[in-house]
Amino acid sequence: MHIVVCIKQVPDSAQIRVHPVTNTIMRQGVPAIVNPYDLFSLEEALQIKDRVGGRVTVLTMGPPQAEAALRKCISFGADDAILVTDRAFAGADTLATSYALAAAIRQISRDLAVDIVFTGKQTIDGDTAQVGPGIAKRLELQLLTYVSKIESLDATRREIVIQRRAEGGVQVLQTKLPCLITMLEGTNEMRFASMENMFRAARYPIRVWDRAAAGIDDISKIGLKGSPTVVSKVFAPKASEIRAEIIETEGNEARDLAVTLVGKLFTKHPKLGEAIVKQAA
Ligand SMILES: Cc1cc2nc3c(=O)[nH]c(=O)nc-3n(C[C@H](O)[C@H](O)[C@H](O)COP(=O)(O)OP(=O)(O)OC[C@H]3O[C@@H](n4cnc5c(N)ncnc54)[C@H](O)[C@@H]3O)c2cc1C
């Protein structure tokens, strides 16, 4: 079983701020981490490897510093890591990113056929959730999104059964491999890195691919040239001016609370009573 896990290095969004005047993202001093959603995918891939054997390759497209994110994944137990990096990828939107990653996965398959591709549900910076489906479409893989559990995997029959979160319930789907899975958050708990894997990660010779090594000839499909998306504005939403209020009641709590709330509503909106009477008439 050969599993490719796509991971993205992202700025820790908990520490990001938007510049109040220029409305640009202030990245200075913000630590880079592995996109947290991708760790659920990596853990799921490692669990499959533990159960049925195989190989887990982590893949990222990003600047040279993204190598650190790949090393982190090796320390958790991934077998191999590939960094796809080239100035030609700069300015890529989700269309161009999924094109480049799909090309790299095709290249990876030349050495060893890929059975499952994992991506996270979304990233915490771009947040579009488009890259996984984009890769699946380009590689013509069965697409399983919002997966909450892998029920079974039959490596011999090349069949997988999963549960996915759907509106109003859970869907159970069965399909043939190869497939692409986008894992939901909270589905598992990332294992600790062992000392042995940490040493291995520090020394691991990460494979670095430029555009040509990733098998991309057509530069009109990558980077800014291959990106039809235009970001017209980035802004920090205004903080709400409404403050939460603690209301204390005694006696019949539910009734008292309702009376207090309705009273407050009519005090705040003095014309509300009139409007209700008008509407009812
Ligand atoms: C016009 C435009 C210009 C941009 N220019 C730049 C730029 O110059 N530099 C820049 O850093 N970003 C740039 N971006 C952002 C970039 O397009 C996104 O970061 C990228 O396409 C991924 O989209 P996302 O973060 O929404 O991922 P999602 O679709 O939310 O990600 C889903 C999953 O796909 C996988 N994935 C996503 N991205 C990668 C990746 N790079 N490598 C491996 N796996 C991945 C992960 O598993 C992730 O969980 C630009 C965006 C636009 C619209």
The ligand as a MOL file (V3000), in Angstrom:
LIG
                    3D

  0  0  0     0  0            999 V3000
M  V30 BEGIN CTAB
M  V30 COUNTS 53 58 0 0 0
M  V30 BEGIN ATOM
M  V30 1 C -4.1930 34.9090 -6.7500 0
M  V30 2 C -3.5380 34.1180 -5.6660 0
M  V30 3 C -2.1820 34.2230 -5.4820 0
M  V30 4 C -1.5540 33.4990 -4.4820 0
M  V30 5 N -0.2360 33.6280 -4.3240 0
M  V30 6 C 0.3910 32.9560 -3.3640 0
M  V30 7 C 1.7900 33.0630 -3.1760 0
M  V30 8 O 2.4600 33.7830 -3.8850 0
M  V30 9 N 2.3460 32.3310 -2.1790 0
M  V30 10 C 1.6120 31.5230 -1.3840 0
M  V30 11 O 2.1670 30.8640 -0.4800 0
M  V30 12 N 0.2920 31.3650 -1.5430 0
M  V30 13 C -0.3400 32.0800 -2.5050 0
M  V30 14 N -1.6690 31.9390 -2.6600 0
M  V30 15 C -2.3910 31.0050 -1.8170 0
M  V30 16 C -2.3860 29.6410 -2.4840 0
M  V30 17 O -3.1330 29.6430 -3.6230 0
M  V30 18 C -2.9970 28.6170 -1.5790 0
M  V30 19 O -2.2280 28.6200 -0.4180 0
M  V30 20 C -2.9510 27.2370 -2.1950 0
M  V30 21 O -3.5730 27.2050 -3.4300 0
M  V30 22 C -3.6580 26.2460 -1.3110 0
M  V30 23 O -4.9820 26.6280 -1.1320 0
M  V30 24 P -5.6080 26.5190 0.2900 0
M  V30 25 O -4.6120 27.0290 1.2720 0
M  V30 26 O -6.9350 27.1350 0.2700 0
M  V30 27 O -5.7070 24.9460 0.4940 0
M  V30 28 P -6.9780 24.0010 0.7210 0
M  V30 29 O -7.6190 23.7220 -0.5860 0
M  V30 30 O -7.8270 24.5170 1.8290 0
M  V30 31 O -6.1640 22.7240 1.1940 0
M  V30 32 C -6.7320 21.4360 1.2760 0
M  V30 33 C -5.6080 20.4480 1.4480 0
M  V30 34 O -4.8170 20.4010 0.2620 0
M  V30 35 C -3.4600 20.1580 0.6040 0
M  V30 36 N -2.6350 21.2880 0.1690 0
M  V30 37 C -2.9870 22.5640 -0.0420 0
M  V30 38 N -1.9320 23.2800 -0.4470 0
M  V30 39 C -0.8810 22.4460 -0.4900 0
M  V30 40 C 0.4840 22.5920 -0.8310 0
M  V30 41 N 1.0060 23.7380 -1.2160 0
M  V30 42 N 1.2860 21.4860 -0.7610 0
M  V30 43 C 0.7810 20.2890 -0.3880 0
M  V30 44 N -0.5030 20.0970 -0.0550 0
M  V30 45 C -1.3230 21.1600 -0.1050 0
M  V30 46 C -3.4050 20.0080 2.1230 0
M  V30 47 O -3.5290 18.6440 2.4480 0
M  V30 48 C -4.6450 20.7670 2.5690 0
M  V30 49 O -5.1470 20.3370 3.8200 0
M  V30 50 C -2.3260 32.6540 -3.6360 0
M  V30 51 C -3.6830 32.5670 -3.8270 0
M  V30 52 C -4.2850 33.2790 -4.8100 0
M  V30 53 C -5.7670 33.1770 -4.9490 0
M  V30 END ATOM
M  V30 BEGIN BOND
M  V30 1 1 1 2
M  V30 2 1 2 3
M  V30 3 2 2 52
M  V30 4 2 3 4
M  V30 5 1 4 5
M  V30 6 1 4 50
M  V30 7 2 5 6
M  V30 8 1 6 7
M  V30 9 1 6 13
M  V30 10 2 7 8
M  V30 11 1 7 9
M  V30 12 1 9 10
M  V30 13 2 10 11
M  V30 14 1 10 12
M  V30 15 2 12 13
M  V30 16 1 13 14
M  V30 17 1 14 15
M  V30 18 1 14 50
M  V30 19 1 15 16
M  V30 20 1 16 17
M  V30 21 1 16 18
M  V30 22 1 18 19
M  V30 23 1 18 20
M  V30 24 1 20 21
M  V30 25 1 20 22
M  V30 26 1 22 23
M  V30 27 1 23 24
M  V30 28 2 24 25
M  V30 29 1 24 26
M  V30 30 1 24 27
M  V30 31 1 27 28
M  V30 32 2 28 29
M  V30 33 1 28 30
M  V30 34 1 28 31
M  V30 35 1 31 32
M  V30 36 1 32 33
M  V30 37 1 33 34
M  V30 38 1 33 48
M  V30 39 1 34 35
M  V30 40 1 35 36
M  V30 41 1 35 46
M  V30 42 1 36 37
M  V30 43 1 36 45
M  V30 44 2 37 38
M  V30 45 1 38 39
M  V30 46 1 39 40
M  V30 47 2 39 45
M  V30 48 1 40 41
M  V30 49 2 40 42
M  V30 50 1 42 43
M  V30 51 2 43 44
M  V30 52 1 44 45
M  V30 53 1 46 47
M  V30 54 1 46 48
M  V30 55 1 48 49
M  V30 56 2 50 51
M  V30 57 1 51 52
M  V30 58 1 52 53
M  V30 END BOND
M  V30 END CTAB
M  END
